[in-house]
Amino acid sequence: MKISKVWALVCCLLVLIGCSDSEQISQETARLTINLTDAPFPHDMIAEANVTVFKIEARHVADDENDEMNEDNDEMDEESETDYAVLMEDEITVNLLDLTNGVTETLVDTEIPVGEYDLFRVYVKGVNVVLNDEDMTTYDLKVPSGEQSGIKIFVDPALVVAGGLSTDLLFDFDVYSSFVPRGNIKNLESFNGFNFKPVIKVSNLTTAGTFKGSVTTLVEAESVPLAGVQITVLQEGEIVTTSFTDETGGYMVLGLESGDYQLTADLEGYFAKSEEGVTVIPGNTTVVDFELEPTE
């Protein structure tokens, strides 16, 4: 009887030790997910904007690191490569124009050490733009430093990754700002391709919110969806981002920080409409619908 009690006690201790070890391990790492989306590109003359991501790194902020390090301090960025965690090294090719209205591409889904991260580096290659013409004319673009040292995405304040928890990030690749036409794209005599100047914004989906809705008009008392309506999101009079409705009249804007915004819906041939004081709640979706009236 005494032996049985001793063995029971030993087993309990082993279970407790195992649980303690497991808990310690789970607190040392956390799950990080990174999805890619596109701030919409309004040029209907563009069929594709392709990019291949082949590596992503994150810079870990050491406890004694100077918090004044910023975007202009590239020398310190290059000095301590050991502070970077490699998040992915697989080639993922995407047409950025497919990533609109809530459509995303998962780039990273991995475990990383807990701590603070203030910089991501996205390595890209194979960047090209395909025109929506009969020949599907393709322009291969140079990638300034993106293939050698990566596109730098600074995070201020630094992203805090807590043990045992999951963090979901969104990389918003602003195609409109990143693919800059050389000359007038609608005049082939003066048009001479594109310059690639990558602009990527990062949002923490854990603390960010979403706008979504639909835009319609009345045709003989029947509600009809409107495609191609530009949705502009403003905060304190400044444009935050834009989107466009799809063939169903729907739109979605991801990765917005909490606060009050103004939304406008604008389409040629219709009176524009605005909604002011629309609040984004962290981790939630706010629905904003519009019904536009024709100008004639």
C-alpha positions as protocol buffer text, in pm:
chain_id: "A"
residue {
  index: 1
  type: MET
  ca { x: 0 y: 0 z: 0 }
}
residue {
  index: 2
  type: LYS
  ca { x: 282 y: 236 z: 92 }
}
residue {
  index: 3
  type: ILE
  ca { x: 465 y: 147 z: -230 }
}
residue {
  index: 4
  type: SER
  ca { x: 156 y: 231 z: -434 }
}
residue {
  index: 5
  type: LYS
  ca { x: 131 y: 569 z: -264 }
}
residue {
  index: 6
  type: VAL
  ca { x: 500 y: 639 z: -331 }
}
residue {
  index: 7
  type: TRP
  ca { x: 462 y: 556 z: -701 }
}
residue {
  index: 8
  type: ALA
  ca { x: 153 y: 776 z: -724 }
}
residue {
  index: 9
  type: LEU
  ca { x: 349 y: 1063 z: -570 }
}
residue {
  index: 10
  type: VAL
  ca { x: 640 y: 1010 z: -811 }
}
residue {
  index: 11
  type: CYS
  ca { x: 404 y: 1008 z: -1111 }
}
residue {
  index: 12
  type: CYS
  ca { x: 240 y: 1331 z: -996 }
}
residue {
  index: 13
  type: LEU
  ca { x: 580 y: 1498 z: -963 }
}
residue {
  index: 14
  type: LEU
  ca { x: 680 y: 1386 z: -1313 }
}
residue {
  index: 15
  type: VAL
  ca { x: 357 y: 1524 z: -1459 }
}
residue {
  index: 16
  type: LEU
  ca { x: 409 y: 1857 z: -1283 }
}
residue {
  index: 17
  type: ILE
  ca { x: 768 y: 1880 z: -1405 }
}
residue {
  index: 18
  type: GLY
  ca { x: 659 y: 1797 z: -1758 }
}
residue {
  index: 19
  type: CYS
  ca { x: 389 y: 2064 z: -1750 }
}
residue {
  index: 20
  type: SER
  ca { x: 637 y: 2318 z: -1613 }
}
residue {
  index: 21
  type: ASP
  ca { x: 889 y: 2245 z: -1891 }
}
residue {
  index: 22
  type: SER
  ca { x: 619 y: 2260 z: -2156 }
}
residue {
  index: 23
  type: GLU
  ca { x: 492 y: 2592 z: -2025 }
}
residue {
  index: 24
  type: GLN
  ca { x: 844 y: 2737 z: -2023 }
}
residue {
  index: 25
  type: ILE
  ca { x: 904 y: 2633 z: -2382 }
}
residue {
  index: 26
  type: SER
  ca { x: 573 y: 2778 z: -2501 }
}
residue {
  index: 27
  type: GLN
  ca { x: 657 y: 3110 z: -2333 }
}
residue {
  index: 28
  type: GLU
  ca { x: 987 y: 3136 z: -2522 }
}
residue {
  index: 29
  type: THR
  ca { x: 830 y: 3139 z: -2868 }
}
residue {
  index: 30
  type: ALA
  ca { x: 515 y: 3270 z: -3030 }
}
residue {
  index: 31
  type: ARG
  ca { x: 327 y: 3218 z: -3354 }
}
residue {
  index: 32
  type: LEU
  ca { x: 373 y: 3486 z: -3621 }
}
residue {
  index: 33
  type: THR
  ca { x: 163 y: 3504 z: -3936 }
}
residue {
  index: 34
  type: ILE
  ca { x: 227 y: 3756 z: -4216 }
}
residue {
  index: 35
  type: ASN
  ca { x: -20 y: 3807 z: -4500 }
}
residue {
  index: 36
  type: LEU
  ca { x: 29 y: 4018 z: -4811 }
}
residue {
  index: 37
  type: THR
  ca { x: -237 y: 4243 z: -4966 }
}
residue {
  index: 38
  type: ASP
  ca { x: -246 y: 4530 z: -5215 }
}
residue {
  index: 39
  type: ALA
  ca { x: -355 y: 4890 z: -5186 }
}
residue {
  index: 40
  type: PRO
  ca { x: -556 y: 4890 z: -5513 }
}
residue {
  index: 41
  type: PHE
  ca { x: -406 y: 5004 z: -5842 }
}
residue {
  index: 42
  type: PRO
  ca { x: -661 y: 5206 z: -6045 }
}
residue {
  index: 43
  type: HIS
  ca { x: -504 y: 5176 z: -6391 }
}
residue {
  index: 44
  type: ASP
  ca { x: -731 y: 4959 z: -6606 }
}
residue {
  index: 45
  type: MET
  ca { x: -450 y: 4936 z: -6861 }
}
residue {
  index: 46
  type: ILE
  ca { x: -249 y: 4708 z: -6628 }
}
residue {
  index: 47
  type: ALA
  ca { x: -320 y: 4335 z: -6636 }
}
residue {
  index: 48
  type: GLU
  ca { x: -56 y: 4217 z: -6387 }
}
residue {
  index: 49
  type: ALA
  ca { x: 195 y: 4354 z: -6136 }
}
residue {
  index: 50
  type: ASN
  ca { x: 407 y: 4054 z: -6043 }
}
residue {
  index: 51
  type: VAL
  ca { x: 665 y: 4015 z: -5769 }
}
residue {
  index: 52
  type: THR
  ca { x: 848 y: 3716 z: -5623 }
}
residue {
  index: 53
  type: VAL
  ca { x: 920 y: 3724 z: -5249 }
}
residue {
  index: 54
  type: PHE
  ca { x: 1200 y: 3482 z: -5160 }
}
residue {
  index: 55
  type: LYS
  ca { x: 1304 y: 3579 z: -4809 }
}
residue {
  index: 56
  type: ILE
  ca { x: 1171 y: 3773 z: -4507 }
}
residue {
  index: 57
  type: GLU
  ca { x: 1367 y: 3867 z: -4196 }
}
residue {
  index: 58
  type: ALA
  ca { x: 1273 y: 4047 z: -3873 }
}
residue {
  index: 59
  type: ARG
  ca { x: 1512 y: 4247 z: -3656 }
}
residue {
  index: 60
  type: HIS
  ca { x: 1499 y: 4159 z: -3287 }
}
residue {
  index: 61
  type: VAL
  ca { x: 1543 y: 4458 z: -3055 }
}
residue {
  index: 62
  type: ALA
  ca { x: 1797 y: 4373 z: -2783 }
}
residue {
  index: 63
  type: ASP
  ca { x: 1715 y: 4478 z: -2427 }
}
residue {
  index: 64
  type: ASP
  ca { x: 2002 y: 4726 z: -2419 }
}
residue {
  index: 65
  type: GLU
  ca { x: 1953 y: 4855 z: -2775 }
}
residue {
  index: 66
  type: ASN
  ca { x: 1917 y: 5230 z: -2814 }
}
residue {
  index: 67
  type: ASP
  ca { x: 1552 y: 5316 z: -2875 }
}
residue {
  index: 68
  type: GLU
  ca { x: 1658 y: 5617 z: -3081 }
}
residue {
  index: 69
  type: MET
  ca { x: 1761 y: 5394 z: -3372 }
}
residue {
  index: 70
  type: ASN
  ca { x: 1542 y: 5495 z: -3665 }
}
residue {
  index: 71
  type: GLU
  ca { x: 1485 y: 5464 z: -4034 }
}
residue {
  index: 72
  type: ASP
  ca { x: 1787 y: 5675 z: -4129 }
}
residue {
  index: 73
  type: ASN
  ca { x: 2033 y: 5471 z: -3926 }
}
residue {
  index: 74
  type: ASP
  ca { x: 2123 y: 5212 z: -4189 }
}
residue {
  index: 75
  type: GLU
  ca { x: 2476 y: 5159 z: -4054 }
}
residue {
  index: 76
  type: MET
  ca { x: 2352 y: 5002 z: -3731 }
}
residue {
  index: 77
  type: ASP
  ca { x: 2103 y: 4803 z: -3938 }
}
residue {
  index: 78
  type: GLU
  ca { x: 2386 y: 4634 z: -4126 }
}
residue {
  index: 79
  type: GLU
  ca { x: 2621 y: 4582 z: -3831 }
}
residue {
  index: 80
  type: SER
  ca { x: 2432 y: 4314 z: -3636 }
}
residue {
  index: 81
  type: GLU
  ca { x: 2300 y: 4056 z: -3879 }
}
residue {
  index: 82
  type: THR
  ca { x: 2277 y: 3808 z: -3592 }
}
residue {
  index: 83
  type: ASP
  ca { x: 1985 y: 4012 z: -3453 }
}
residue {
  index: 84
  type: TYR
  ca { x: 1771 y: 3911 z: -3751 }
}
residue {
  index: 85
  type: ALA
  ca { x: 1535 y: 3615 z: -3741 }
}
residue {
  index: 86
  type: VAL
  ca { x: 1472 y: 3449 z: -4078 }
}
residue {
  index: 87
  type: LEU
  ca { x: 1096 y: 3406 z: -4113 }
}
residue {
  index: 88
  type: MET
  ca { x: 1081 y: 3245 z: -4457 }
}
residue {
  index: 89
  type: GLU
  ca { x: 1311 y: 3144 z: -4745 }
}
residue {
  index: 90
  type: ASP
  ca { x: 1062 y: 3010 z: -4999 }
}
residue {
  index: 91
  type: GLU
  ca { x: 987 y: 3168 z: -5335 }
}
residue {
  index: 92
  type: ILE
  ca { x: 630 y: 3298 z: -5354 }
}
residue {
  index: 93
  type: THR
  ca { x: 523 y: 3471 z: -5675 }
}
residue {
  index: 94
  type: VAL
  ca { x: 207 y: 3680 z: -5668 }
}
residue {
  index: 95
  type: ASN
  ca { x: 17 y: 3911 z: -5899 }
}
residue {
  index: 96
  type: LEU
  ca { x: -44 y: 4199 z: -5661 }
}
residue {
  index: 97
  type: LEU
  ca { x: -351 y: 4307 z: -5855 }
}
residue {
  index: 98
  type: ASP
  ca { x: -525 y: 3989 z: -5737 }
}
residue {
  index: 99
  type: LEU
  ca { x: -483 y: 4092 z: -5373 }
}
residue {
  index: 100
  type: THR
  ca { x: -765 y: 4341 z: -5326 }
}
residue {
  index: 101
  type: ASN
  ca { x: -1089 y: 4365 z: -5127 }
}
residue {
  index: 102
  type: GLY
  ca { x: -975 y: 4141 z: -4845 }
}
residue {
  index: 103
  type: VAL
  ca { x: -784 y: 3888 z: -5059 }
}
residue {
  index: 104
  type: THR
  ca { x: -444 y: 3808 z: -4907 }
}
residue {
  index: 105
  type: GLU
  ca { x: -148 y: 3578 z: -4968 }
}
residue {
  index: 106
  type: THR
  ca { x: 14 y: 3409 z: -4667 }
}
residue {
  index: 107
  type: LEU
  ca { x: 389 y: 3469 z: -4667 }
}
residue {
  index: 108
  type: VAL
  ca { x: 484 y: 3360 z: -4315 }
}
residue {
  index: 109
  type: ASP
  ca { x: 335 y: 3119 z: -4064 }
}
residue {
  index: 110
  type: THR
  ca { x: 603 y: 3020 z: -3818 }
}
residue {
  index: 111
  type: GLU
  ca { x: 728 y: 3026 z: -3459 }
}
residue {
  index: 112
  type: ILE
  ca { x: 965 y: 3308 z: -3361 }
}
residue {
  index: 113
  type: PRO
  ca { x: 1139 y: 3402 z: -3032 }
}
residue {
  index: 114
  type: VAL
  ca { x: 944 y: 3636 z: -2807 }
}
residue {
  index: 115
  type: GLY
  ca { x: 1053 y: 3998 z: -2784 }
}
residue {
  index: 116
  type: GLU
  ca { x: 1029 y: 4322 z: -2977 }
}
residue {
  index: 117
  type: TYR
  ca { x: 1083 y: 4359 z: -3350 }
}
residue {
  index: 118
  type: ASP
  ca { x: 1131 y: 4702 z: -3509 }
}
residue {
  index: 119
  type: LEU
  ca { x: 1225 y: 4621 z: -3869 }
}
residue {
  index: 120
  type: PHE
  ca { x: 1128 y: 4369 z: -4136 }
}
residue {
  index: 121
  type: ARG
  ca { x: 1326 y: 4309 z: -4454 }
}
residue {
  index: 122
  type: VAL
  ca { x: 1143 y: 4169 z: -4755 }
}
residue {
  index: 123
  type: TYR
  ca { x: 1365 y: 4032 z: -5033 }
}
residue {
  index: 124
  type: VAL
  ca { x: 1206 y: 4039 z: -5380 }
}
residue {
  index: 125
  type: LYS
  ca { x: 1299 y: 3962 z: -5738 }
}
residue {
  index: 126
  type: GLY
  ca { x: 1127 y: 3892 z: -6071 }
}
residue {
  index: 127
  type: VAL
  ca { x: 930 y: 4218 z: -6064 }
}
residue {
  index: 128
  type: ASN
  ca { x: 738 y: 4295 z: -6381 }
}
residue {
  index: 129
  type: VAL
  ca { x: 430 y: 4474 z: -6512 }
}
residue {
  index: 130
  type: VAL
  ca { x: 208 y: 4332 z: -6786 }
}
residue {
  index: 131
  type: LEU
  ca { x: -4 y: 4571 z: -6989 }
}
residue {
  index: 132
  type: ASN
  ca { x: -362 y: 4488 z: -7076 }
}
residue {
  index: 133
  type: ASP
  ca { x: -304 y: 4518 z: -7451 }
}
residue {
  index: 134
  type: GLU
  ca { x: -319 y: 4272 z: -7740 }
}
residue {
  index: 135
  type: ASP
  ca { x: 49 y: 4181 z: -7705 }
}
residue {
  index: 136
  type: MET
  ca { x: 37 y: 4163 z: -7323 }
}
residue {
  index: 137
  type: THR
  ca { x: 347 y: 4383 z: -7329 }
}
residue {
  index: 138
  type: THR
  ca { x: 572 y: 4301 z: -7032 }
}
residue {
  index: 139
  type: TYR
  ca { x: 815 y: 4536 z: -6858 }
}
residue {
  index: 140
  type: ASP
  ca { x: 1081 y: 4373 z: -6638 }
}
residue {
  index: 141
  type: LEU
  ca { x: 1181 y: 4615 z: -6365 }
}
residue {
  index: 142
  type: LYS
  ca { x: 1503 y: 4665 z: -6174 }
}
residue {
  index: 143
  type: VAL
  ca { x: 1482 y: 4604 z: -5800 }
}
residue {
  index: 144
  type: PRO
  ca { x: 1686 y: 4870 z: -5618 }
}
residue {
  index: 145
  type: SER
  ca { x: 1847 y: 4688 z: -5320 }
}
residue {
  index: 146
  type: GLY
  ca { x: 1538 y: 4471 z: -5278 }
}
residue {
  index: 147
  type: GLU
  ca { x: 1720 y: 4157 z: -5388 }
}
residue {
  index: 148
  type: GLN
  ca { x: 2047 y: 4226 z: -5201 }
}
residue {
  index: 149
  type: SER
  ca { x: 1950 y: 4394 z: -4871 }
}
residue {
  index: 150
  type: GLY
  ca { x: 1572 y: 4369 z: -4885 }
}
residue {
  index: 151
  type: ILE
  ca { x: 1292 y: 4623 z: -4876 }
}
residue {
  index: 152
  type: LYS
  ca { x: 1304 y: 4773 z: -4527 }
}
residue {
  index: 153
  type: ILE
  ca { x: 975 y: 4806 z: -4337 }
}
residue {
  index: 154
  type: PHE
  ca { x: 1024 y: 4996 z: -4011 }
}
residue {
  index: 155
  type: VAL
  ca { x: 780 y: 4941 z: -3724 }
}
residue {
  index: 156
  type: ASP
  ca { x: 731 y: 5226 z: -3475 }
}
residue {
  index: 157
  type: PRO
  ca { x: 651 y: 5149 z: -3200 }
}
residue {
  index: 158
  type: ALA
  ca { x: 818 y: 4811 z: -3219 }
}
residue {
  index: 159
  type: LEU
  ca { x: 604 y: 4500 z: -3256 }
}
residue {
  index: 160
  type: VAL
  ca { x: 580 y: 4312 z: -2926 }
}
residue {
  index: 161
  type: VAL
  ca { x: 560 y: 3934 z: -2965 }
}
residue {
  index: 162
  type: ALA
  ca { x: 441 y: 3770 z: -2643 }
}
residue {
  index: 163
  type: GLY
  ca { x: 506 y: 3411 z: -2542 }
}
residue {
  index: 164
  type: GLY
  ca { x: 238 y: 3155 z: -2615 }
}
residue {
  index: 165
  type: LEU
  ca { x: 29 y: 3402 z: -2818 }
}
residue {
  index: 166
  type: SER
  ca { x: -28 y: 3453 z: -3191 }
}
residue {
  index: 167
  type: THR
  ca { x: 41 y: 3772 z: -3383 }
}
residue {
  index: 168
  type: ASP
  ca { x: -106 y: 3838 z: -3728 }
}
residue {
  index: 169
  type: LEU
  ca { x: 56 y: 4101 z: -3948 }
}
residue {
  index: 170
  type: LEU
  ca { x: -56 y: 4246 z: -4280 }
}
residue {
  index: 171
  type: PHE
  ca { x: 192 y: 4376 z: -4537 }
}
residue {
  index: 172
  type: ASP
  ca { x: 3 y: 4622 z: -4758 }
}
residue {
  index: 173
  type: PHE
  ca { x: 197 y: 4653 z: -5086 }
}
residue {
  index: 174
  type: ASP
  ca { x: 98 y: 4990 z: -5233 }
}
residue {
  index: 175
  type: VAL
  ca { x: 111 y: 4910 z: -5605 }
}
residue {
  index: 176
  type: TYR
  ca { x: -6 y: 5259 z: -5705 }
}
residue {
  index: 177
  type: SER
  ca { x: 295 y: 5419 z: -5534 }
}
residue {
  index: 178
  type: SER
  ca { x: 540 y: 5136 z: -5606 }
}
residue {
  index: 179
  type: PHE
  ca { x: 501 y: 5104 z: -5983 }
}
residue {
  index: 180
  type: VAL
  ca { x: 559 y: 5456 z: -6116 }
}
residue {
  index: 181
  type: PRO
  ca { x: 491 y: 5508 z: -6490 }
}
residue {
  index: 182
  type: ARG
  ca { x: 761 y: 5682 z: -6689 }
}
residue {
  index: 183
  type: GLY
  ca { x: 560 y: 5922 z: -6902 }
}
residue {
  index: 184
  type: ASN
  ca { x: 189 y: 5911 z: -6984 }
}
residue {
  index: 185
  type: ILE
  ca { x: 75 y: 5548 z: -6980 }
}
residue {
  index: 186
  type: LYS
  ca { x: -224 y: 5637 z: -7201 }
}
residue {
  index: 187
  type: ASN
  ca { x: 5 y: 5783 z: -7467 }
}
residue {
  index: 188
  type: LEU
  ca { x: 236 y: 5510 z: -7597 }
}
residue {
  index: 189
  type: GLU
  ca { x: 458 y: 5766 z: -7775 }
}
residue {
  index: 190
  type: SER
  ca { x: 558 y: 5927 z: -7447 }
}
residue {
  index: 191
  type: PHE
  ca { x: 528 y: 5617 z: -7224 }
}
residue {
  index: 192
  type: ASN
  ca { x: 854 y: 5440 z: -7143 }
}
residue {
  index: 193
  type: GLY
  ca { x: 781 y: 5171 z: -6886 }
}
residue {
  index: 194
  type: PHE
  ca { x: 789 y: 5188 z: -6507 }
}
residue {
  index: 195
  type: ASN
  ca { x: 1019 y: 5261 z: -6216 }
}
residue {
  index: 196
  type: PHE
  ca { x: 993 y: 5030 z: -5915 }
}
residue {
  index: 197
  type: LYS
  ca { x: 992 y: 5224 z: -5586 }
}
residue {
  index: 198
  type: PRO
  ca { x: 847 y: 4976 z: -5335 }
}
residue {
  index: 199
  type: VAL
  ca { x: 613 y: 5108 z: -5066 }
}
residue {
  index: 200
  type: ILE
  ca { x: 489 y: 4857 z: -4807 }
}
residue {
  index: 201
  type: LYS
  ca { x: 288 y: 4939 z: -4495 }
}
residue {
  index: 202
  type: VAL
  ca { x: 266 y: 4697 z: -4204 }
}
residue {
  index: 203
  type: SER
  ca { x: -41 y: 4658 z: -3983 }
}
residue {
  index: 204
  type: ASN
  ca { x: -99 y: 4445 z: -3675 }
}
residue {
  index: 205
  type: LEU
  ca { x: -433 y: 4275 z: -3741 }
}
residue {
  index: 206
  type: THR
  ca { x: -462 y: 4202 z: -3370 }
}
residue {
  index: 207
  type: THR
  ca { x: -510 y: 4572 z: -3300 }
}
residue {
  index: 208
  type: ALA
  ca { x: -635 y: 4690 z: -3641 }
}
residue {
  index: 209
  type: GLY
  ca { x: -986 y: 4696 z: -3782 }
}
residue {
  index: 210
  type: THR
  ca { x: -1161 y: 4662 z: -4117 }
}
residue {
  index: 211
  type: PHE
  ca { x: -1411 y: 4854 z: -4326 }
}
residue {
  index: 212
  type: LYS
  ca { x: -1630 y: 4667 z: -4568 }
}
residue {
  index: 213
  type: GLY
  ca { x: -1956 y: 4729 z: -4749 }
}
residue {
  index: 214
  type: SER
  ca { x: -2128 y: 4756 z: -5086 }
}
residue {
  index: 215
  type: VAL
  ca { x: -2216 y: 5034 z: -5327 }
}
residue {
  index: 216
  type: THR
  ca { x: -2541 y: 5024 z: -5521 }
}
residue {
  index: 217
  type: THR
  ca { x: -2773 y: 5245 z: -5724 }
}
residue {
  index: 218
  type: LEU
  ca { x: -3143 y: 5229 z: -5798 }
}
residue {
  index: 219
  type: VAL
  ca { x: -3252 y: 5130 z: -6146 }
}
residue {
  index: 220
  type: GLU
  ca { x: -3631 y: 5124 z: -6187 }
}
residue {
  index: 221
  type: ALA
  ca { x: -3666 y: 5087 z: -5808 }
}
residue {
  index: 222
  type: GLU
  ca { x: -3428 y: 4788 z: -5808 }
}
residue {
  index: 223
  type: SER
  ca { x: -3095 y: 4795 z: -5624 }
}
residue {
  index: 224
  type: VAL
  ca { x: -2808 y: 4733 z: -5867 }
}
residue {
  index: 225
  type: PRO
  ca { x: -2441 y: 4689 z: -5760 }
}
residue {
  index: 226
  type: LEU
  ca { x: -2182 y: 4933 z: -5894 }
}
residue {
  index: 227
  type: ALA
  ca { x: -1834 y: 4811 z: -5987 }
}
residue {
  index: 228
  type: GLY
  ca { x: -1525 y: 5031 z: -6004 }
}
residue {
  index: 229
  type: VAL
  ca { x: -1640 y: 5280 z: -5740 }
}
residue {
  index: 230
  type: GLN
  ca { x: -1341 y: 5441 z: -5569 }
}
residue {
  index: 231
  type: ILE
  ca { x: -1364 y: 5419 z: -5189 }
}
residue {
  index: 232
  type: THR
  ca { x: -1139 y: 5672 z: -5018 }
}
residue {
  index: 233
  type: VAL
  ca { x: -1057 y: 5645 z: -4648 }
}
residue {
  index: 234
  type: LEU
  ca { x: -950 y: 5970 z: -4481 }
}
residue {
  index: 235
  type: GLN
  ca { x: -849 y: 6065 z: -4129 }
}
residue {
  index: 236
  type: GLU
  ca { x: -827 y: 6429 z: -4024 }
}
residue {
  index: 237
  type: GLY
  ca { x: -849 y: 6531 z: -4389 }
}
residue {
  index: 238
  type: GLU
  ca { x: -556 y: 6313 z: -4499 }
}
residue {
  index: 239
  type: ILE
  ca { x: -599 y: 6016 z: -4733 }
}
residue {
  index: 240
  type: VAL
  ca { x: -513 y: 5692 z: -4552 }
}
residue {
  index: 241
  type: THR
  ca { x: -584 y: 5448 z: -4835 }
}
residue {
  index: 242
  type: THR
  ca { x: -821 y: 5375 z: -5121 }
}
residue {
  index: 243
  type: SER
  ca { x: -1008 y: 5077 z: -5256 }
}
residue {
  index: 244
  type: PHE
  ca { x: -1238 y: 4995 z: -5548 }
}
residue {
  index: 245
  type: THR
  ca { x: -1559 y: 4795 z: -5558 }
}
residue {
  index: 246
  type: ASP
  ca { x: -1558 y: 4465 z: -5744 }
}
residue {
  index: 247
  type: GLU
  ca { x: -1819 y: 4330 z: -5987 }
}
residue {
  index: 248
  type: THR
  ca { x: -2055 y: 4261 z: -5697 }
}
residue {
  index: 249
  type: GLY
  ca { x: -2031 y: 4620 z: -5575 }
}
residue {
  index: 250
  type: GLY
  ca { x: -1842 y: 4509 z: -5265 }
}
residue {
  index: 251
  type: TYR
  ca { x: -1524 y: 4647 z: -5111 }
}
residue {
  index: 252
  type: MET
  ca { x: -1302 y: 4578 z: -4811 }
}
residue {
  index: 253
  type: VAL
  ca { x: -1022 y: 4781 z: -4651 }
}
residue {
  index: 254
  type: LEU
  ca { x: -795 y: 4595 z: -4408 }
}
residue {
  index: 255
  type: GLY
  ca { x: -536 y: 4700 z: -4152 }
}
residue {
  index: 256
  type: LEU
  ca { x: -681 y: 5027 z: -4020 }
}
residue {
  index: 257
  type: GLU
  ca { x: -574 y: 5155 z: -3681 }
}
residue {
  index: 258
  type: SER
  ca { x: -850 y: 5230 z: -3431 }
}
residue {
  index: 259
  type: GLY
  ca { x: -1005 y: 5576 z: -3456 }
}
residue {
  index: 260
  type: ASP
  ca { x: -1259 y: 5782 z: -3649 }
}
residue {
  index: 261
  type: TYR
  ca { x: -1250 y: 5804 z: -4028 }
}
residue {
  index: 262
  type: GLN
  ca { x: -1431 y: 5957 z: -4322 }
}
residue {
  index: 263
  type: LEU
  ca { x: -1526 y: 5738 z: -4618 }
}
residue {
  index: 264
  type: THR
  ca { x: -1621 y: 5863 z: -4963 }
}
residue {
  index: 265
  type: ALA
  ca { x: -1763 y: 5674 z: -5261 }
}
residue {
  index: 266
  type: ASP
  ca { x: -1700 y: 5825 z: -5603 }
}
residue {
  index: 267
  type: LEU
  ca { x: -1780 y: 5705 z: -5957 }
}
residue {
  index: 268
  type: GLU
  ca { x: -1800 y: 5905 z: -6278 }
}
residue {
  index: 269
  type: GLY
  ca { x: -2164 y: 5964 z: -6372 }
}
residue {
  index: 270
  type: TYR
  ca { x: -2283 y: 5957 z: -6010 }
}
residue {
  index: 271
  type: PHE
  ca { x: -2294 y: 6204 z: -5722 }
}
residue {
  index: 272
  type: ALA
  ca { x: -2022 y: 6128 z: -5467 }
}
residue {
  index: 273
  type: LYS
  ca { x: -2126 y: 6040 z: -5114 }
}
residue {
  index: 274
  type: SER
  ca { x: -1943 y: 6062 z: -4782 }
}
residue {
  index: 275
  type: GLU
  ca { x: -1981 y: 5911 z: -4437 }
}
residue {
  index: 276
  type: GLU
  ca { x: -1804 y: 6097 z: -4153 }
}
residue {
  index: 277
  type: GLY
  ca { x: -1714 y: 5991 z: -3802 }
}
residue {
  index: 278
  type: VAL
  ca { x: -1704 y: 5620 z: -3883 }
}
residue {
  index: 279
  type: THR
  ca { x: -1521 y: 5437 z: -3605 }
}
residue {
  index: 280
  type: VAL
  ca { x: -1275 y: 5152 z: -3647 }
}
residue {
  index: 281
  type: ILE
  ca { x: -1278 y: 4913 z: -3351 }
}
residue {
  index: 282
  type: PRO
  ca { x: -965 y: 4696 z: -3300 }
}
residue {
  index: 283
  type: GLY
  ca { x: -1016 y: 4342 z: -3424 }
}
residue {
  index: 284
  type: ASN
  ca { x: -1362 y: 4418 z: -3564 }
}
residue {
  index: 285
  type: THR
  ca { x: -1527 y: 4490 z: -3899 }
}
residue {
  index: 286
  type: THR
  ca { x: -1735 y: 4803 z: -3954 }
}
residue {
  index: 287
  type: VAL
  ca { x: -1990 y: 4790 z: -4237 }
}
residue {
  index: 288
  type: VAL
  ca { x: -2045 y: 5106 z: -4444 }
}
residue {
  index: 289
  type: ASP
  ca { x: -2278 y: 5084 z: -4745 }
}
residue {
  index: 290
  type: PHE
  ca { x: -2344 y: 5353 z: -5006 }
}
residue {
  index: 291
  type: GLU
  ca { x: -2627 y: 5417 z: -5250 }
}
residue {
  index: 292
  type: LEU
  ca { x: -2527 y: 5654 z: -5529 }
}
residue {
  index: 293
  type: GLU
  ca { x: -2755 y: 5867 z: -5745 }
}
residue {
  index: 294
  type: PRO
  ca { x: -2680 y: 5922 z: -6115 }
}
residue {
  index: 295
  type: THR
  ca { x: -2595 y: 6279 z: -6217 }
}
residue {
  index: 296
  type: GLU
  ca { x: -2849 y: 6262 z: -6501 }
}
